């Protein structure tokens, strides 16, 4: 796969915490919206057995990266008994900020599983890849599923949902937010969980994010952003943050609103999509 593959970002249009398992994982109900904006990745299959990840400056990225973990997990699952194992060199051009709530790391891991499933001739079914992805992170299955979707449980229960075309103005604060921190604070500070509701009811209820108040309290800078942006339109946090977004019916309105933002606020305008660009590429490959 020597062509660049777009590893798409996502937004959580709503997010509700409905409970907690004995192992510490929280039960969620959330609506994932895939975006036409993301990181770029290239894959070069090798015969030397090495799995390496490079940035666009040809610097090797840490082996702790989810991309490396995903490639190793797939290889272990498919080539456990093989003496000679395939390798890969992966180039990653990051555009999605780390710790932003846009799902960059999860999307990169999902893209790696999907592309190497094809390039290494594993040919695992999607549901198997999704189970492997869930072992690495709760958001990874939605990217492997490849469609904007309603998710519940810890991320393993997905229902693809066609959403009308919308455009998003995304604010990118210069802040890194660790998802684990946010859920740890939620667990220790809150005894309340949102009631479980059907997807039909949730889609017809004003959207919100249970974690937004926590993030505002943990990060005063985020609270300041919300206070300032309230002069423009109603904003929401995606995931555990740090990114904040506005929804618009078309690109023109999103771009016009972006023009009113001061220069110190970094922002992008993106389109919500239904099908992942990774799935679109894989559907065109002839075996």
N, C-alpha and C positions, 0 to 999 in steps of 0.2 A: 504494500500500500504506500507507493511513493508520492502520492498526491496528498495535499493538506486536507485533513479532516477537521471539520468544526465540531468541537466538543461543547455542546450548548449549555448556557446557563439556565437558571429557573427562578421563578418567583413563587413564594407561598402566598396565594391570594387571601387565604385565611388559614389560621392555625389554632387549634383548640387542644388543650391537654385534658384528657378524659380519665386518667388514672395512672397507676404505677405498678409494675410487676415486682415480684419478690427479688429479682436479680438487679433491680435498679433502673431498668429501661422504662420509659414512660409510654403510655398509650396516647396516640395522637389521632386527630382527624384534621386533614389538611388538603388543600387544593393546589396542586402543582401546575404551574403554567410554564411551558418551555419557551425559550427565547431564541430569536434569530441572531443572537450575539453570544460568543463564547471564545474559548481558547482554541488554538490551532495545534494539531498533532500530526506527525508523520511516523510511519513504522517501516523499518528495514529488517526483514527476517534474516538471521545469520545462522551459520552452522557451527559456531564455536561454543554454543551453550551459554554464552553470557547474556544477561538481561541488564541493559544499561539505559539510563535516561539522561538526556542532555537538554540544556536550554539552547536558545538560538545563538548564543555566543560560544557554543560547543563546550560549555562547562558541564561536568557531570553533576547531577542532582542527587541528593542523599538517598540511600537505599531504604530509608524509612518512608519515602513518598508512597502514597496510595497506588500510584501507577505501577511501581515496582512490585508492591505487595500483590496487586491484581494479577500481573503477569506470572509471578511465581506461583500463586494459588492455582491458576488455570493450568500451568504446566505440571504441577504436582498432581492435579486431579486427572489429567489426560495422559501423562507420560510417566506415571509412577514406576512402571515396570520396565521402561525403556532404558537401555544403557546409554544410547546417544539421544540427548535431548535438544530441542530447538532453542535458539537464542533470538534476541531482537535488540536493535538499537532504536530508541524512541526519541524524537525531538519534540519538545513542548514549548510552544510560544504562548506564555501566559498573558491573558487580557483581563480575565476575571480576578478581582482582588481576593487575596486570601482572607478568610474570616469575615466575609462580607454578607453571607446569607444567600449568595447567588449560586451555590452548589458546585463551584469549580472543581474541587478535589474529587467529589463524588462522581461528577460527570466525566472527568479524566479517567478514573478507574473503570467506569462503565464502558467508555469508549475503548479502552485497552482490552477489556474482556471480549467485547463484540468483534473488534477488528482481528485480534489474535485467534479467536475462535474460528475465523474464516481463514486467516493467513497460515495458521499452523494446522489447518485441516482437521480441527477437532469436531466441528459440526454438531456441537451440543445444542439441544433445544433451548428456546428462550427461557422457559421456566427453570431449567437447570442453571443457566447463567445467572438468573435472578436470585436463586438460592445461594450461589457462590458470592454474588455481590453483597447480599445481606450479611454475610459473614464479615465483611469489611466495613460496612456502613449502612445506616437505615435509609439514606436517600439514594443509594446506588440503584436499587431495583427500578425506580421510576425512569431513570435514564436508559436502562436496558429495555424496559417495556417500550419506550420510544414514543410515547404519546402524553400530552397533557392529561392529568388524571387526578381523581380523588383517591386519597390514601388514608388508611386507618390501620390500627394495630401499632406495630413499631416500624411500619413501612412495607410490610410484606403483603398487605391486602390492597390491591389496586383495581380501580375501575376507570378505564379510559373515558374521557369526557370531551366532546367537541364543544369548544367555547367560541363565541363570536370573535371576529378579529378586533383586537384592541392594541393600542400603542402605549408605551410606558416611558415616563420620564423617571430615571433612576438616579438618585442622589448617592454619591459615594464618599462618605466621611473618611478621613484619614485615620481610621481606628480599626484595630484587629480585635475581634470578639471570638472567644473560644466557646463553642457550643456546650461543652461539658460544664464550664463555669456557670453558664446561665441555668442549666437544668439543676445543678447542685444547689444554687441559690433558691430556685423555685421550690425544690423539694424541702429545703430547710425553713423557708419563710412562708410558704403557703400550705394550708391544709385543705384548700378548696380546689375542686376539679370541675371543669365544665361538664354539663350533662351530655350523655351520648345522644346524638340525634341522627336521623336518616339523612342521606345525601340530598334528597329532595328538599327537606326542610332547611338544611344548611345553605343550599343554593338560593333559597328565597328569603334568607335572613341577611341583614347588613353584615358585611364581612369585617372580621377583626382578628387580632392576634393576642392570645393569652400571655405571651412572653414579652409583649411590648412594654408594659409597666415595669417589669423586672429590669429590662435593659435600660430604660430611662433612669431608673434609680441607681443602677450599677455604673452607668456611664453618663455623667452630667453633660458631656459634650453632645451626646445623642439627644438629650432632652432639649438642649439649646437649639439644635437643628430643627427639631419638631416645632419648637416655639416660633422660630423665625419663619419656617415654611408654612405655618398656619395662616400666614398672610396671603398665600397664593391659592392653596386648594387643600382638600383633605388628603393627608398622607398616611401610609401604613408602613410598618416594618416588615421585611421579608425574613422568614425563619427566625434565627436568633440575632439577626443583624450582622453587620452594621448598616447595610444599605436600606434606604427609604425610597418608596416609590409612589408615583401618581399614575392613575389610569386615565386614558383618553380614547375617544372614539376614532380618531384618525391621527396621522403623522403630523399634519399641519398644526393642530392644536397643541400637540406635545412639543413641537419645535418652537412655536410661538411662546409657550410658557417658559421654555428653557432660556429664551432670550432675556427674560426679566430677572433671571438669577444673577447675583453678583459674581464676579470673577473668582472669588475665593471658594465658591462651591463647585466641586467637580461633579459633572453629570453626564449621562449618556441617554440617547433616545433609541429605544429598541421596539421591535414588533413581537407580539405574542404569536406563537405558532402551535400547530396541532401535532405535526410529525417531526421527530428528530432528524436533523440533516445526516446523522450517522446511518440511520435506517434507510434514508433515501439513497445514499451511496451504496450500501450493501445490497439493496434490491436491484441495482444495475450490474452487479458483478456476475459474470458467467463462470461457472465452475467446469 
